[in-house]
């Protein structure tokens, strides 16, 4: 009792829920979709902000290094959207093929990859804005501070909670 598994579609016995493998896959798929909605909304807003920057009159004032960073941020933004939407594309292709557990596992991996991409994107955007508005040192400080915050809130605390939960089933 209280055994852990990283398989989001593992049998109900792993956590005591009274559901079949298919019911678990359906529930986990719903959770992946909800997480996707949250992630996608923020990413879409950030992408819109980035795209609008190129059409601002002061965009011409950016240095060549800043333009390269800007284009890298655009690529990260698009890539994060593509990775986050990949499970939906797989679901559409495998619709009614009884592949929900596979889709859920793929969605789990894609959401982790998307979170990594989005965290890099967020740090990059904050550092970029600080670089444009205040200058180099502020850019590094703000980017470093946000990176640390992300590592603490998205990695360290969840890992500690997971470890504690594993010891107290």
C-alpha positions as CSV (number, residue, x, y, z in Angstrom):
1,X,0.0,0.0,0.0
2,X,1.2,3.5,-0.7
3,X,3.5,2.4,-3.5
4,X,4.6,5.1,-6.0
5,X,4.7,5.0,-9.7
6,X,5.7,7.5,-12.4
7,X,3.3,5.9,-14.8
8,X,0.3,8.2,-14.9
9,X,-1.9,5.3,-16.1
10,X,-0.8,2.7,-13.6
11,X,-3.5,0.5,-12.0
12,X,-5.7,1.8,-9.3
13,X,-4.1,-0.3,-6.6
14,X,-1.1,2.1,-6.6
15,X,-3.1,4.9,-4.9
16,X,-6.2,3.1,-3.6
17,X,-8.6,4.6,-6.1
18,X,-11.4,2.4,-7.3
19,X,-11.1,2.9,-11.0
20,X,-10.2,0.8,-14.0
21,X,-7.1,1.4,-16.1
22,X,-9.3,3.1,-18.7
23,X,-11.1,5.3,-16.1
24,X,-7.7,6.3,-14.8
25,X,-6.5,7.2,-18.3
26,X,-9.6,9.3,-18.9
27,X,-9.1,11.1,-15.6
28,X,-5.4,11.7,-16.2
29,X,-6.1,12.9,-19.8
30,X,-8.5,15.4,-18.3
31,X,-5.9,16.6,-15.9
32,X,-3.3,16.9,-18.7
33,X,-5.8,19.0,-20.8
34,X,-6.5,21.3,-17.8
35,X,-2.7,21.8,-17.3
36,X,-2.4,22.5,-21.0
37,X,-5.1,25.2,-20.8
38,X,-3.2,27.0,-18.0
39,X,0.1,26.7,-19.8
40,X,-1.2,27.6,-23.2
41,X,-3.0,30.8,-22.0
42,X,0.1,32.2,-20.5
43,X,2.3,31.2,-23.4
44,X,-0.2,32.8,-25.9
45,X,-0.2,36.1,-24.0
46,X,3.6,36.1,-23.9
47,X,3.8,35.2,-27.6
48,X,1.5,38.0,-28.5
49,X,3.6,40.4,-26.4
50,X,6.8,39.3,-28.2
51,X,5.3,39.5,-31.7
52,X,4.0,43.0,-31.0
53,X,7.5,44.2,-30.0
54,X,8.8,43.9,-33.6
55,X,6.3,46.4,-34.8
56,X,7.1,49.1,-32.2
57,X,9.0,52.1,-33.5
58,X,11.8,51.6,-30.9
59,X,12.5,48.1,-32.1
60,X,15.0,49.6,-34.6
61,X,17.0,50.8,-31.6
62,X,17.9,47.3,-30.5
63,X,21.4,46.2,-30.9
64,X,22.3,43.1,-32.9
65,X,22.8,41.0,-29.7
66,X,19.3,42.1,-28.5
67,X,17.8,41.1,-31.9
68,X,19.3,37.7,-31.7
69,X,18.0,37.2,-28.2
70,X,14.6,38.5,-29.3
71,X,14.5,35.9,-32.2
72,X,15.6,33.1,-29.9
73,X,12.7,34.1,-27.6
74,X,10.3,33.9,-30.5
75,X,11.5,30.5,-31.4
76,X,11.2,29.3,-27.7
77,X,7.7,30.7,-27.6
78,X,6.6,28.8,-30.8
79,X,8.4,25.7,-29.7
80,X,6.8,25.7,-26.3
81,X,3.3,26.0,-27.9
82,X,4.1,23.1,-30.4
83,X,5.4,20.8,-27.6
84,X,2.4,21.6,-25.3
85,X,0.0,20.9,-28.1
86,X,1.7,17.7,-29.3
87,X,-0.5,15.5,-27.0
88,X,-3.6,17.0,-28.5
89,X,-2.4,16.2,-32.0
90,X,-1.5,12.7,-31.0
91,X,-5.0,12.3,-29.4
92,X,-6.6,13.5,-32.6
93,X,-4.6,11.0,-34.7
94,X,-5.2,8.1,-32.3
95,X,-8.9,9.0,-31.6
96,X,-11.0,6.0,-30.9
97,X,-8.0,3.7,-31.2
98,X,-8.0,2.7,-27.5
99,X,-4.6,4.3,-27.0
100,X,-5.5,6.7,-24.1
101,X,-2.8,5.3,-21.7
102,X,-0.2,5.9,-24.4
103,X,-1.5,9.4,-25.1
104,X,-1.5,10.2,-21.3
105,X,2.1,9.1,-21.0
106,X,3.1,11.1,-24.0
107,X,1.2,14.1,-22.7
108,X,3.0,13.8,-19.4
109,X,6.4,13.9,-21.1
110,X,5.4,16.8,-23.3
111,X,4.0,18.8,-20.4
112,X,7.3,18.5,-18.6
113,X,9.2,19.5,-21.7
114,X,6.9,22.4,-22.2
115,X,7.4,23.6,-18.7
116,X,11.2,23.5,-19.2
117,X,10.7,25.5,-22.4
118,X,8.3,28.0,-20.8
119,X,10.6,28.5,-17.8
120,X,13.5,29.3,-20.2
121,X,11.2,31.6,-22.2
122,X,10.1,33.4,-19.1
123,X,13.6,33.9,-17.8
124,X,14.6,35.1,-21.3
125,X,11.8,37.6,-21.6
126,X,12.4,39.1,-18.2
127,X,16.2,39.3,-18.9
128,X,15.5,40.7,-22.3
129,X,13.2,43.4,-21.0
130,X,15.6,44.4,-18.3
131,X,18.4,44.5,-20.8
132,X,16.5,46.9,-23.1
133,X,15.1,49.1,-20.3
134,X,18.0,49.2,-17.8
135,X,21.1,47.5,-19.2
136,X,23.3,44.4,-18.9
137,X,23.8,43.9,-15.2
138,X,20.1,44.3,-14.3
139,X,19.4,41.7,-17.0
140,X,21.6,39.1,-15.5
141,X,20.3,39.8,-12.0
142,X,16.7,39.6,-13.0
143,X,17.2,36.5,-15.1
144,X,19.1,34.8,-12.3
145,X,16.5,35.8,-9.6
146,X,13.7,34.4,-11.8
147,X,15.6,31.2,-12.5
148,X,16.2,30.7,-8.8
149,X,12.5,31.3,-8.1
150,X,11.4,28.8,-10.8
151,X,13.8,26.1,-9.5
152,X,12.5,26.6,-6.0
153,X,8.8,26.7,-6.9
154,X,8.7,24.3,-9.8
155,X,11.4,21.8,-8.8
156,X,12.6,21.9,-5.2
157,X,9.3,22.3,-3.4
158,X,7.4,19.7,-5.6
159,X,10.3,17.3,-5.1
160,X,10.2,17.8,-1.3
161,X,6.4,17.4,-1.2
162,X,6.7,14.2,-3.3
163,X,9.4,12.8,-1.0
164,X,7.4,13.7,2.1
165,X,4.2,12.1,0.6
166,X,6.2,9.0,-0.3
167,X,7.1,8.6,3.4
168,X,3.6,9.3,4.7
169,X,1.2,7.3,2.5
